[in-house]
Amino acid sequence: MTWTGLATLYTGLRQLPDDLAQQAEPIVTRHAQQAQLEVRAGYPQGETGNLRAGVSLRPGRRTRFGPSQVVVSGAPHAHLFERGTRRRTTSRGAHRGRMPAAAEAQRMIPKVRRIRGRMLEELADMVRRFGFEVER
């Protein structure tokens, strides 16, 4: 039995992650930018605009299998807007009220999860085009 082209097959398999990563990068970037835009649009303008201005993209860890992007809500009070607060009082007992949690349509995490799901579907389609079988 003689194998021809085995070295070429091995070389191709070693390069496959690089090819996949190269094609995945614009997909990941596009979805991260979309998430950033949707999160910003969902946040109220407010007096200072810090909540919207605090939403940014940061490069995540890059491995040989591809890129990653991180959508960050960096305003120091973003967690208060997202989750709300319970009834607050000063040390002397004066009431300062409570802040209700933002509506789901305004919150970051549901938006990012939805967009990440669409990104993963697109990445799965890309991998299928390389001849792989992808299951949920």
A tleap script that builds the chain and sets N, CA, C and O, in Angstrom:
source leaprc.protein.ff14SB
mol = sequence {
  NMET THR TRP THR GLY LEU ALA THR LEU TYR
  THR GLY LEU ARG GLN LEU PRO ASP ASP LEU
  ALA GLN GLN ALA GLU PRO ILE VAL THR ARG
  HIE ALA GLN GLN ALA GLN LEU GLU VAL ARG
  ALA GLY TYR PRO GLN GLY GLU THR GLY ASN
  LEU ARG ALA GLY VAL SER LEU ARG PRO GLY
  ARG ARG THR ARG PHE GLY PRO SER GLN VAL
  VAL VAL SER GLY ALA PRO HIE ALA HIE LEU
  PHE GLU ARG GLY THR ARG ARG ARG THR THR
  SER ARG GLY ALA HIE ARG GLY ARG MET PRO
  ALA ALA ALA GLU ALA GLN ARG MET ILE PRO
  LYS VAL ARG ARG ILE ARG GLY ARG MET LEU
  GLU GLU LEU ALA ASP MET VAL ARG ARG PHE
  GLY PHE GLU VAL GLU CARG
}
set mol.1.N position { 0.841 -1.167 0.000 }
set mol.1.CA position { 0.000 0.000 0.000 }
set mol.1.C position { 0.891 1.237 0.000 }
set mol.1.O position { 1.836 1.327 0.784 }
set mol.2.N position { 0.590 2.185 -0.878 }
set mol.2.CA position { 1.371 3.408 -0.987 }
set mol.2.C position { 0.453 4.610 -0.784 }
set mol.2.O position { -0.591 4.730 -1.425 }
set mol.3.N position { 0.862 5.487 0.114 }
set mol.3.CA position { 0.118 6.735 0.350 }
set mol.3.C position { 0.802 7.842 -0.431 }
set mol.3.O position { 2.007 8.053 -0.296 }
set mol.4.N position { 0.035 8.546 -1.244 }
set mol.4.CA position { 0.588 9.722 -1.923 }
set mol.4.C position { -0.160 10.944 -1.419 }
set mol.4.O position { -1.380 10.923 -1.254 }
set mol.5.N position { 0.589 12.003 -1.180 }
set mol.5.CA position { -0.027 13.248 -0.724 }
set mol.5.C position { -0.220 13.339 0.776 }
set mol.5.O position { -0.856 14.277 1.258 }
set mol.6.N position { 0.320 12.375 1.534 }
set mol.6.CA position { 0.144 12.393 2.983 }
set mol.6.C position { 0.825 13.608 3.611 }
set mol.6.O position { 0.276 14.213 4.531 }
set mol.7.N position { 1.995 13.966 3.135 }
set mol.7.CA position { 2.697 15.147 3.663 }
set mol.7.C position { 1.885 16.412 3.395 }
set mol.7.O position { 1.824 17.308 4.238 }
set mol.8.N position { 1.263 16.479 2.223 }
set mol.8.CA position { 0.429 17.628 1.885 }
set mol.8.C position { -0.784 17.693 2.803 }
set mol.8.O position { -1.183 18.773 3.238 }
set mol.9.N position { -1.367 16.534 3.095 }
set mol.9.CA position { -2.510 16.480 4.013 }
set mol.9.C position { -2.110 16.976 5.400 }
set mol.9.O position { -2.826 17.784 5.991 }
set mol.10.N position { -0.997 16.515 5.922 }
set mol.10.CA position { -0.525 16.952 7.237 }
set mol.10.C position { -0.270 18.459 7.265 }
set mol.10.O position { -0.641 19.141 8.219 }
set mol.11.N position { 0.355 18.962 6.228 }
set mol.11.CA position { 0.616 20.397 6.147 }
set mol.11.C position { -0.697 21.172 6.132 }
set mol.11.O position { -0.835 22.181 6.824 }
set mol.12.N position { -1.646 20.707 5.355 }
set mol.12.CA position { -2.949 21.363 5.294 }
set mol.12.C position { -3.671 21.347 6.627 }
set mol.12.O position { -4.282 22.343 7.015 }
set mol.13.N position { -3.606 20.219 7.338 }
set mol.13.CA position { -4.250 20.128 8.648 }
set mol.13.C position { -3.591 21.052 9.671 }
set mol.13.O position { -4.270 21.630 10.519 }
set mol.14.N position { -2.267 21.189 9.588 }
set mol.14.CA position { -1.580 22.098 10.516 }
set mol.14.C position { -1.932 23.550 10.233 }
set mol.14.O position { -1.981 24.361 11.158 }
set mol.15.N position { -2.175 23.893 8.979 }
set mol.15.CA position { -2.496 25.275 8.617 }
set mol.15.C position { -3.968 25.602 8.787 }
set mol.15.O position { -4.343 26.774 8.763 }
set mol.16.N position { -4.805 24.597 8.957 }
set mol.16.CA position { -6.235 24.828 9.031 }
set mol.16.C position { -6.633 25.809 10.129 }
set mol.16.O position { -7.436 26.701 9.860 }
set mol.17.N position { -6.112 25.692 11.356 }
set mol.17.CA position { -6.496 26.694 12.355 }
set mol.17.C position { -6.159 28.129 11.924 }
set mol.17.O position { -6.921 29.054 12.206 }
set mol.18.N position { -5.025 28.313 11.246 }
set mol.18.CA position { -4.675 29.655 10.784 }
set mol.18.C position { -5.691 30.158 9.756 }
set mol.18.O position { -6.100 31.319 9.795 }
set mol.19.N position { -6.096 29.274 8.835 }
set mol.19.CA position { -7.091 29.661 7.835 }
set mol.19.C position { -8.426 29.993 8.492 }
set mol.19.O position { -9.074 30.980 8.144 }
set mol.20.N position { -8.828 29.156 9.449 }
set mol.20.CA position { -10.089 29.402 10.143 }
set mol.20.C position { -10.032 30.703 10.937 }
set mol.20.O position { -10.979 31.489 10.918 }
set mol.21.N position { -8.930 30.926 11.628 }
set mol.21.CA position { -8.790 32.145 12.426 }
set mol.21.C position { -8.837 33.380 11.542 }
set mol.21.O position { -9.446 34.387 11.904 }
set mol.22.N position { -8.204 33.304 10.401 }
set mol.22.CA position { -8.181 34.439 9.481 }
set mol.22.C position { -9.593 34.767 8.989 }
set mol.22.O position { -9.960 35.938 8.890 }
set mol.23.N position { -10.378 33.744 8.685 }
set mol.23.CA position { -11.736 33.989 8.225 }
set mol.23.C position { -12.685 34.342 9.366 }
set mol.23.O position { -13.707 34.989 9.138 }
set mol.24.N position { -12.361 33.925 10.595 }
set mol.24.CA position { -13.222 34.207 11.746 }
set mol.24.C position { -13.086 35.649 12.227 }
set mol.24.O position { -14.035 36.218 12.766 }
set mol.25.N position { -11.922 36.231 12.036 }
set mol.25.CA position { -11.669 37.565 12.592 }
set mol.25.C position { -12.697 38.615 12.172 }
set mol.25.O position { -13.210 39.314 13.046 }
set mol.26.N position { -13.030 38.767 10.887 }
set mol.26.CA position { -14.022 39.779 10.538 }
set mol.26.C position { -15.419 39.464 11.088 }
set mol.26.O position { -16.194 40.378 11.370 }
set mol.27.N position { -15.739 38.184 11.239 }
set mol.27.CA position { -17.043 37.809 11.808 }
set mol.27.C position { -17.112 38.231 13.267 }
set mol.27.O position { -18.091 38.841 13.697 }
set mol.28.N position { -16.074 37.908 14.025 }
set mol.28.CA position { -16.031 38.262 15.446 }
set mol.28.C position { -16.048 39.777 15.612 }
set mol.28.O position { -16.781 40.297 16.453 }
set mol.29.N position { -15.262 40.480 14.834 }
set mol.29.CA position { -15.182 41.939 14.940 }
set mol.29.C position { -16.520 42.588 14.604 }
set mol.29.O position { -16.968 43.496 15.304 }
set mol.30.N position { -17.150 42.123 13.538 }
set mol.30.CA position { -18.437 42.711 13.129 }
set mol.30.C position { -19.504 42.542 14.215 }
set mol.30.O position { -20.248 43.479 14.502 }
set mol.31.N position { -19.580 41.368 14.809 }
set mol.31.CA position { -20.585 41.134 15.850 }
set mol.31.C position { -20.257 41.920 17.126 }
set mol.31.O position { -21.166 42.404 17.801 }
set mol.32.N position { -18.992 42.048 17.454 }
set mol.32.CA position { -18.611 42.834 18.630 }
set mol.32.C position { -18.967 44.304 18.424 }
set mol.32.O position { -19.459 44.958 19.343 }
set mol.33.N position { -18.725 44.817 17.242 }
set mol.33.CA position { -19.080 46.210 16.959 }
set mol.33.C position { -20.592 46.401 17.011 }
set mol.33.O position { -21.073 47.428 17.490 }
set mol.34.N position { -21.337 45.423 16.522 }
set mol.34.CA position { -22.799 45.501 16.582 }
set mol.34.C position { -23.272 45.508 18.035 }
set mol.34.O position { -24.179 46.259 18.392 }
set mol.35.N position { -22.661 44.677 18.865 }
set mol.35.CA position { -23.019 44.646 20.282 }
set mol.35.C position { -22.726 45.992 20.934 }
set mol.35.O position { -23.538 46.501 21.708 }
set mol.36.N position { -21.591 46.557 20.628 }
set mol.36.CA position { -21.232 47.858 21.186 }
set mol.36.C position { -22.280 48.910 20.807 }
set mol.36.O position { -22.723 49.682 21.657 }
set mol.37.N position { -22.671 48.937 19.549 }
set mol.37.CA position { -23.662 49.912 19.093 }
set mol.37.C position { -25.013 49.712 19.771 }
set mol.37.O position { -25.657 50.678 20.178 }
set mol.38.N position { -25.441 48.457 19.891 }
set mol.38.CA position { -26.745 48.190 20.505 }
set mol.38.C position { -26.753 48.506 21.993 }
set mol.38.O position { -27.748 49.013 22.512 }
set mol.39.N position { -25.658 48.213 22.685 }
set mol.39.CA position { -25.595 48.528 24.112 }
set mol.39.C position { -25.623 50.044 24.300 }
set mol.39.O position { -26.356 50.553 25.148 }
set mol.40.N position { -24.835 50.752 23.521 }
set mol.40.CA position { -24.849 52.226 23.605 }
set mol.40.C position { -26.233 52.789 23.345 }
set mol.40.O position { -26.697 53.671 24.067 }
set mol.41.N position { -26.889 52.281 22.319 }
set mol.41.CA position { -28.216 52.792 21.963 }
set mol.41.C position { -29.241 52.508 23.058 }
set mol.41.O position { -30.190 53.274 23.227 }
set mol.42.N position { -29.063 51.423 23.800 }
set mol.42.CA position { -30.003 51.071 24.857 }
set mol.42.C position { -29.825 51.873 26.126 }
set mol.42.O position { -30.762 52.006 26.912 }
set mol.43.N position { -28.644 52.406 26.335 }
set mol.43.CA position { -28.398 53.203 27.535 }
set mol.43.C position { -28.995 54.596 27.353 }
set mol.43.O position { -28.953 55.147 26.253 }
set mol.44.N position { -29.544 55.164 28.414 }
set mol.44.CA position { -30.080 56.519 28.294 }
set mol.44.C position { -28.951 57.539 28.130 }
set mol.44.O position { -27.822 57.299 28.557 }
set mol.45.N position { -29.265 58.670 27.512 }
set mol.45.CA position { -28.246 59.705 27.305 }
set mol.45.C position { -27.758 60.255 28.640 }
set mol.45.O position { -26.550 60.399 28.831 }
set mol.46.N position { -28.639 60.558 29.546 }
set mol.46.CA position { -28.241 61.091 30.846 }
set mol.46.C position { -27.649 62.477 30.725 }
set mol.46.O position { -27.445 62.984 29.622 }
set mol.47.N position { -27.379 63.083 31.856 }
set mol.47.CA position { -26.852 64.455 31.861 }
set mol.47.C position { -25.421 64.520 31.332 }
set mol.47.O position { -25.057 65.460 30.626 }
set mol.48.N position { -24.622 63.531 31.673 }
set mol.48.CA position { -23.206 63.570 31.274 }
set mol.48.C position { -22.910 62.708 30.059 }
set mol.48.O position { -21.926 62.949 29.359 }
set mol.49.N position { -23.734 61.716 29.796 }
set mol.49.CA position { -23.473 60.797 28.689 }
set mol.49.C position { -22.409 59.760 29.015 }
set mol.49.O position { -21.961 59.032 28.129 }
set mol.50.N position { -21.998 59.686 30.287 }
set mol.50.CA position { -20.921 58.767 30.668 }
set mol.50.C position { -21.300 57.305 30.500 }
set mol.50.O position { -20.450 56.467 30.198 }
set mol.51.N position { -22.579 56.998 30.697 }
set mol.51.CA position { -22.994 55.606 30.567 }
set mol.51.C position { -22.782 55.126 29.136 }
set mol.51.O position { -22.215 54.056 28.913 }
set mol.52.N position { -23.233 55.913 28.174 }
set mol.52.CA position { -23.038 55.555 26.761 }
set mol.52.C position { -21.566 55.624 26.365 }
set mol.52.O position { -21.060 54.745 25.668 }
set mol.53.N position { -20.896 56.661 26.808 }
set mol.53.CA position { -19.487 56.846 26.426 }
set mol.53.C position { -18.596 55.752 27.004 }
set mol.53.O position { -17.515 55.492 26.476 }
set mol.54.N position { -19.039 55.111 28.079 }
set mol.54.CA position { -18.231 54.075 28.720 }
set mol.54.C position { -18.241 52.742 28.000 }
set mol.54.O position { -17.470 51.850 28.354 }
set mol.55.N position { -19.093 52.581 27.000 }
set mol.55.CA position { -19.166 51.308 26.272 }
set mol.55.C position { -18.057 51.285 25.228 }
set mol.55.O position { -17.994 52.151 24.355 }
set mol.56.N position { -17.193 50.295 25.325 }
set mol.56.CA position { -16.063 50.231 24.400 }
set mol.56.C position { -15.758 48.782 24.034 }
set mol.56.O position { -16.269 47.837 24.636 }
set mol.57.N position { -14.916 48.650 23.039 }
set mol.57.CA position { -14.420 47.342 22.612 }
set mol.57.C position { -12.964 47.216 23.007 }
set mol.57.O position { -12.177 48.150 22.848 }
set mol.58.N position { -12.620 46.065 23.517 }
set mol.58.CA position { -11.228 45.786 23.844 }
set mol.58.C position { -10.849 44.455 23.224 }
set mol.58.O position { -11.646 43.517 23.222 }
set mol.59.N position { -9.655 44.369 22.705 }
set mol.59.CA position { -9.245 43.073 22.156 }
set mol.59.C position { -9.115 42.060 23.286 }
set mol.59.O position { -8.552 42.352 24.341 }
set mol.60.N position { -9.641 40.876 23.048 }
set mol.60.CA position { -9.504 39.795 24.022 }
set mol.60.C position { -8.258 38.991 23.724 }
set mol.60.O position { -7.405 39.408 22.940 }
set mol.61.N position { -8.164 37.857 24.343 }
set mol.61.CA position { -7.018 36.971 24.094 }
set mol.61.C position { -7.068 36.451 22.675 }
set mol.61.O position { -8.117 36.012 22.204 }
set mol.62.N position { -5.963 36.498 22.010 }
set mol.62.CA position { -5.868 35.919 20.664 }
set mol.62.C position { -5.056 34.645 20.777 }
set mol.62.O position { -3.930 34.641 21.274 }
set mol.63.N position { -5.650 33.575 20.308 }
set mol.63.CA position { -4.952 32.298 20.299 }
set mol.63.C position { -4.730 31.903 18.847 }
set mol.63.O position { -5.163 32.609 17.936 }
set mol.64.N position { -4.074 30.805 18.635 }
set mol.64.CA position { -3.864 30.375 17.247 }
set mol.64.C position { -5.168 29.936 16.605 }
set mol.64.O position { -5.225 29.733 15.392 }
set mol.65.N position { -6.233 29.784 17.418 }
set mol.65.CA position { -7.523 29.371 16.874 }
set mol.65.C position { -8.436 30.551 16.597 }
set mol.65.O position { -9.565 30.363 16.145 }
set mol.66.N position { -7.966 31.767 16.860 }
set mol.66.CA position { -8.778 32.900 16.460 }
set mol.66.C position { -8.755 34.064 17.431 }
set mol.66.O position { -8.145 34.012 18.500 }
set mol.67.N position { -9.439 35.108 17.018 }
set mol.67.CA position { -9.467 36.352 17.778 }
set mol.67.C position { -10.618 36.363 18.776 }
set mol.67.O position { -11.492 35.496 18.754 }
set mol.68.N position { -10.597 37.346 19.632 }
set mol.68.CA position { -11.766 37.609 20.475 }
set mol.68.C position { -11.832 39.106 20.734 }
set mol.68.O position { -10.820 39.808 20.710 }
set mol.69.N position { -13.025 39.564 20.976 }
set mol.69.CA position { -13.272 40.964 21.313 }
set mol.69.C position { -14.105 40.976 22.589 }
set mol.69.O position { -14.910 40.073 22.814 }
set mol.70.N position { -13.919 41.983 23.414 }
set mol.70.CA position { -14.672 42.110 24.651 }
set mol.70.C position { -15.404 43.440 24.620 }
set mol.70.O position { -14.795 44.492 24.427 }
set mol.71.N position { -16.721 43.385 24.813 }
set mol.71.CA position { -17.528 44.603 24.914 }
set mol.71.C position { -17.578 44.954 26.392 }
set mol.71.O position { -17.991 44.142 27.220 }
set mol.72.N position { -17.152 46.179 26.721 }
set mol.72.CA position { -17.039 46.601 28.112 }
set mol.72.C position { -17.940 47.800 28.355 }
set mol.72.O position { -17.972 48.744 27.565 }
set mol.73.N position { -18.668 47.746 29.459 }
set mol.73.CA position { -19.429 48.909 29.903 }
set mol.73.C position { -18.636 49.488 31.070 }
set mol.73.O position { -18.787 49.054 32.212 }
set mol.74.N position { -17.791 50.469 30.773 }
set mol.74.CA position { -16.810 50.936 31.733 }
set mol.74.C position { -17.223 52.093 32.621 }
set mol.74.O position { -16.422 52.540 33.442 }
set mol.75.N position { -18.441 52.593 32.490 }
set mol.75.CA position { -18.867 53.680 33.378 }
set mol.75.C position { -18.931 53.133 34.803 }
set mol.75.O position { -19.419 52.022 35.013 }
set mol.76.N position { -18.446 53.895 35.784 }
set mol.76.CA position { -18.409 53.366 37.149 }
set mol.76.C position { -19.786 53.066 37.732 }
set mol.76.O position { -19.896 52.309 38.697 }
set mol.77.N position { -20.828 53.645 37.165 }
set mol.77.CA position { -22.177 53.419 37.689 }
set mol.77.C position { -23.013 52.498 36.793 }
set mol.77.O position { -24.224 52.389 36.981 }
set mol.78.N position { -22.387 51.849 35.841 }
set mol.78.CA position { -23.122 50.980 34.916 }
set mol.78.C position { -23.842 49.859 35.660 }
set mol.78.O position { -24.979 49.525 35.327 }
set mol.79.N position { -23.190 49.279 36.661 }
set mol.79.CA position { -23.828 48.186 37.408 }
set mol.79.C position { -25.084 48.654 38.133 }
set mol.79.O position { -26.029 47.881 38.294 }
set mol.80.N position { -25.103 49.916 38.574 }
set mol.80.CA position { -26.294 50.447 39.235 }
set mol.80.C position { -27.451 50.555 38.244 }
set mol.80.O position { -28.593 50.233 38.572 }
set mol.81.N position { -27.147 51.006 37.041 }
set mol.81.CA position { -28.170 51.102 36.003 }
set mol.81.C position { -28.676 49.717 35.613 }
set mol.81.O position { -29.882 49.500 35.495 }
set mol.82.N position { -27.752 48.783 35.414 }
set mol.82.CA position { -28.114 47.441 34.958 }
set mol.82.C position { -28.933 46.677 35.997 }
set mol.82.O position { -29.963 46.089 35.667 }
set mol.83.N position { -28.481 46.684 37.245 }
set mol.83.CA position { -29.097 45.847 38.277 }
set mol.83.C position { -30.030 46.597 39.217 }
set mol.83.O position { -30.852 45.989 39.902 }
set mol.84.N position { -29.898 47.929 39.245 }
set mol.84.CA position { -30.699 48.709 40.186 }
set mol.84.C position { -30.120 48.625 41.589 }
set mol.84.O position { -29.086 47.996 41.816 }
set mol.85.N position { -30.800 49.266 42.519 }
set mol.85.CA position { -30.370 49.232 43.918 }
set mol.85.C position { -31.593 48.971 44.787 }
set mol.85.O position { -32.729 49.162 44.353 }
set mol.86.N position { -31.354 48.543 45.993 }
set mol.86.CA position { -32.458 48.461 46.932 }
set mol.86.C position { -32.592 49.811 47.613 }
set mol.86.O position { -31.860 50.742 47.278 }
set mol.87.N position { -33.474 49.933 48.524 }
set mol.87.CA position { -33.700 51.198 49.218 }
set mol.87.C position { -32.421 51.621 49.940 }
set mol.87.O position { -31.820 50.830 50.667 }
set mol.88.N position { -32.011 52.874 49.734 }
set mol.88.CA position { -30.749 53.357 50.298 }
set mol.88.C position { -31.012 54.410 51.375 }
set mol.88.O position { -31.951 55.201 51.289 }
set mol.89.N position { -30.160 54.390 52.377 }
set mol.89.CA position { -30.236 55.396 53.441 }
set mol.89.C position { -28.826 55.847 53.790 }
set mol.89.O position { -27.850 55.129 53.574 }
set mol.90.N position { -28.744 57.056 54.335 }
set mol.90.CA position { -27.448 57.553 54.805 }
set mol.90.C position { -27.157 56.948 56.167 }
set mol.90.O position { -27.997 56.249 56.734 }
set mol.91.N position { -25.962 57.218 56.695 }
set mol.91.CA position { -25.606 56.690 58.023 }
set mol.91.C position { -26.503 57.280 59.115 }
set mol.91.O position { -26.618 56.705 60.197 }
set mol.92.N position { -27.130 58.411 58.842 }
set mol.92.CA position { -28.056 59.013 59.814 }
set mol.92.C position { -29.501 58.572 59.596 }
set mol.92.O position { -30.404 59.001 60.313 }
set mol.93.N position { -29.708 57.717 58.608 }
set mol.93.CA position { -31.044 57.178 58.394 }
set mol.93.C position { -31.895 57.932 57.380 }
set mol.93.O position { -33.064 57.599 57.185 }
set mol.94.N position { -31.321 58.947 56.732 }
set mol.94.CA position { -32.094 59.692 55.733 }
set mol.94.C position { -32.285 58.819 54.494 }
set mol.94.O position { -31.350 58.173 54.023 }
set mol.95.N position { -33.495 58.813 53.985 }
set mol.95.CA position { -33.803 57.983 52.821 }
set mol.95.C position { -33.276 58.633 51.545 }
set mol.95.O position { -33.432 59.836 51.333 }
set mol.96.N position { -32.660 57.829 50.717 }
set mol.96.CA position { -32.125 58.302 49.436 }
set mol.96.C position { -32.776 57.574 48.259 }
set mol.96.O position { -32.346 57.710 47.114 }
set mol.97.N position { -33.805 56.810 48.557 }
set mol.97.CA position { -34.563 56.155 47.498 }
set mol.97.C position { -33.899 54.886 46.998 }
set mol.97.O position { -32.902 54.409 47.540 }
set mol.98.N position { -34.495 54.366 45.945 }
set mol.98.CA position { -33.950 53.175 45.301 }
set mol.98.C position { -33.975 53.402 43.802 }
set mol.98.O position { -34.756 54.201 43.285 }
set mol.99.N position { -33.112 52.687 43.128 }
set mol.99.CA position { -33.093 52.788 41.678 }
set mol.99.C position { -33.533 51.443 41.131 }
set mol.99.O position { -32.897 50.427 41.410 }
set mol.100.N position { -34.616 51.417 40.352 }
set mol.100.CA position { -35.032 50.128 39.782 }
set mol.100.C position { -34.046 49.668 38.710 }
set mol.100.O position { -33.363 50.480 38.086 }
set mol.101.N position { -33.984 48.372 38.510 }
set mol.101.CA position { -33.130 47.826 37.451 }
set mol.101.C position { -33.657 48.288 36.096 }
set mol.101.O position { -34.855 48.515 35.930 }
set mol.102.N position { -32.770 48.422 35.153 }
set mol.102.CA position { -33.162 48.821 33.797 }
set mol.102.C position { -34.036 47.742 33.172 }
set mol.102.O position { -33.950 46.567 33.528 }
set mol.103.N position { -34.861 48.156 32.252 }
set mol.103.CA position { -35.671 47.199 31.499 }
set mol.103.C position { -34.744 46.290 30.693 }
set mol.103.O position { -33.640 46.695 30.329 }
set mol.104.N position { -35.182 45.086 30.418 }
set mol.104.CA position { -34.328 44.137 29.702 }
set mol.104.C position { -33.874 44.690 28.352 }
set mol.104.O position { -32.760 44.410 27.911 }
set mol.105.N position { -34.726 45.470 27.699 }
set mol.105.CA position { -34.370 46.036 26.389 }
set mol.105.C position { -33.220 47.032 26.498 }
set mol.105.O position { -32.586 47.346 25.491 }
set mol.106.N position { -32.940 47.534 27.693 }
set mol.106.CA position { -31.858 48.502 27.879 }
set mol.106.C position { -30.590 47.869 28.427 }
set mol.106.O position { -29.525 48.481 28.361 }
set mol.107.N position { -30.677 46.661 28.964 }
set mol.107.CA position { -29.534 46.053 29.638 }
set mol.107.C position { -28.538 45.452 28.648 }
set mol.107.O position { -28.899 45.031 27.550 }
set mol.108.N position { -27.299 45.426 29.064 }
set mol.108.CA position { -26.201 44.969 28.221 }
set mol.108.C position { -26.189 43.452 28.011 }
set mol.108.O position { -26.106 42.987 26.874 }
set mol.109.N position { -26.269 42.694 29.077 }
set mol.109.CA position { -26.050 41.247 29.003 }
set mol.109.C position { -27.036 40.551 28.057 }
set mol.109.O position { -26.594 39.735 27.248 }
set mol.110.N position { -28.339 40.824 28.113 }
set mol.110.CA position { -29.223 40.151 27.150 }
set mol.110.C position { -28.871 40.467 25.692 }
set mol.110.O position { -28.971 39.600 24.824 }
set mol.111.N position { -28.465 41.694 25.433 }
set mol.111.CA position { -28.088 42.071 24.066 }
set mol.111.C position { -26.835 41.324 23.622 }
set mol.111.O position { -26.781 40.783 22.518 }
set mol.112.N position { -25.845 41.301 24.482 }
set mol.112.CA position { -24.577 40.654 24.136 }
set mol.112.C position { -24.778 39.151 23.931 }
set mol.112.O position { -24.190 38.565 23.022 }
set mol.113.N position { -25.600 38.533 24.767 }
set mol.113.CA position { -25.864 37.098 24.605 }
set mol.113.C position { -26.547 36.809 23.275 }
set mol.113.O position { -26.185 35.853 22.589 }
set mol.114.N position { -27.525 37.620 22.907 }
set mol.114.CA position { -28.245 37.422 21.655 }
set mol.114.C position { -27.289 37.557 20.466 }
set mol.114.O position { -27.308 36.738 19.547 }
set mol.115.N position { -26.457 38.596 20.496 }
set mol.115.CA position { -25.523 38.832 19.392 }
set mol.115.C position { -24.449 37.748 19.353 }
set mol.115.O position { -24.030 37.329 18.275 }
set mol.116.N position { -24.004 37.297 20.515 }
set mol.116.CA position { -23.014 36.213 20.558 }
set mol.116.C position { -23.591 34.939 19.931 }
set mol.116.O position { -22.881 34.217 19.230 }
set mol.117.N position { -24.863 34.666 20.179 }
set mol.117.CA position { -25.504 33.505 19.564 }
set mol.117.C position { -25.499 33.590 18.052 }
set mol.117.O position { -25.229 32.604 17.367 }
set mol.118.N position { -25.803 34.792 17.524 }
set mol.118.CA position { -25.767 34.967 16.065 }
set mol.118.C position { -24.352 34.799 15.531 }
set mol.118.O position { -24.154 34.232 14.456 }
set mol.119.N position { -23.364 35.292 16.282 }
set mol.119.CA position { -21.969 35.159 15.869 }
set mol.119.C position { -21.573 33.690 15.829 }
set mol.119.O position { -20.925 33.251 14.878 }
set mol.120.N position { -21.951 32.926 16.843 }
set mol.120.CA position { -21.592 31.512 16.879 }
set mol.120.C position { -22.236 30.748 15.730 }
set mol.120.O position { -21.621 29.837 15.176 }
set mol.121.N position { -23.462 31.103 15.365 }
set mol.121.CA position { -24.107 30.462 14.211 }
set mol.121.C position { -23.330 30.751 12.927 }
set mol.121.O position { -23.130 29.865 12.096 }
set mol.122.N position { -22.896 31.999 12.779 }
set mol.122.CA position { -22.134 32.361 11.579 }
set mol.122.C position { -20.775 31.655 11.555 }
set mol.122.O position { -20.313 31.225 10.498 }
set mol.123.N position { -20.141 31.539 12.726 }
set mol.123.CA position { -18.865 30.826 12.797 }
set mol.123.C position { -19.062 29.339 12.500 }
set mol.123.O position { -18.220 28.724 11.846 }
set mol.124.N position { -20.158 28.762 12.972 }
set mol.124.CA position { -20.442 27.356 12.680 }
set mol.124.C position { -20.639 27.155 11.177 }
set mol.124.O position { -20.161 26.171 10.611 }
set mol.125.N position { -21.344 28.088 10.533 }
set mol.125.CA position { -21.515 28.002 9.076 }
set mol.125.C position { -20.175 28.070 8.355 }
set mol.125.O position { -19.950 27.355 7.379 }
set mol.126.N position { -19.289 28.932 8.840 }
set mol.126.CA position { -17.971 29.063 8.230 }
set mol.126.C position { -17.192 27.743 8.354 }
set mol.126.O position { -16.567 27.292 7.394 }
set mol.127.N position { -17.236 27.141 9.527 }
set mol.127.CA position { -16.521 25.883 9.748 }
set mol.127.C position { -17.117 24.771 8.881 }
set mol.127.O position { -16.393 23.912 8.377 }
set mol.128.N position { -18.438 24.796 8.712 }
set mol.128.CA position { -19.077 23.805 7.831 }
set mol.128.C position { -18.567 23.938 6.394 }
set mol.128.O position { -18.393 22.939 5.697 }
set mol.129.N position { -18.330 25.171 5.959 }
set mol.129.CA position { -17.809 25.378 4.605 }
set mol.129.C position { -16.420 24.746 4.440 }
set mol.129.O position { -16.012 24.428 3.323 }
set mol.130.N position { -15.706 24.567 5.536 }
set mol.130.CA position { -14.401 23.894 5.491 }
set mol.130.C position { -14.556 22.380 5.507 }
set mol.130.O position { -13.570 21.644 5.477 }
set mol.131.N position { -15.812 21.920 5.554 }
set mol.131.CA position { -16.059 20.492 5.503 }
set mol.131.C position { -16.254 19.815 6.841 }
set mol.131.O position { -16.335 18.588 6.903 }
set mol.132.N position { -16.330 20.584 7.916 }
set mol.132.CA position { -16.532 20.003 9.232 }
set mol.132.C position { -18.020 19.848 9.514 }
set mol.132.O position { -18.857 20.537 8.930 }
set mol.133.N position { -18.325 18.941 10.407 }
set mol.133.CA position { -19.689 18.755 10.850 }
set mol.133.C position { -19.830 19.437 12.198 }
set mol.133.O position { -19.036 19.192 13.107 }
set mol.134.N position { -20.843 20.300 12.336 }
set mol.134.CA position { -21.040 21.046 13.576 }
set mol.134.C position { -22.436 20.734 14.099 }
set mol.134.O position { -23.422 20.851 13.372 }
set mol.135.N position { -22.510 20.343 15.345 }
set mol.135.CA position { -23.793 20.065 15.984 }
set mol.135.C position { -23.933 20.928 17.213 }
set mol.135.O position { -22.949 21.390 17.791 }
set mol.136.N position { -25.171 21.136 17.597 }
set mol.136.CA position { -25.427 21.886 18.842 }
set mol.136.C position { -25.232 20.995 20.019 }
set mol.136.O position { -25.397 21.432 21.158 }
savepdb mol mol.pdb
quit
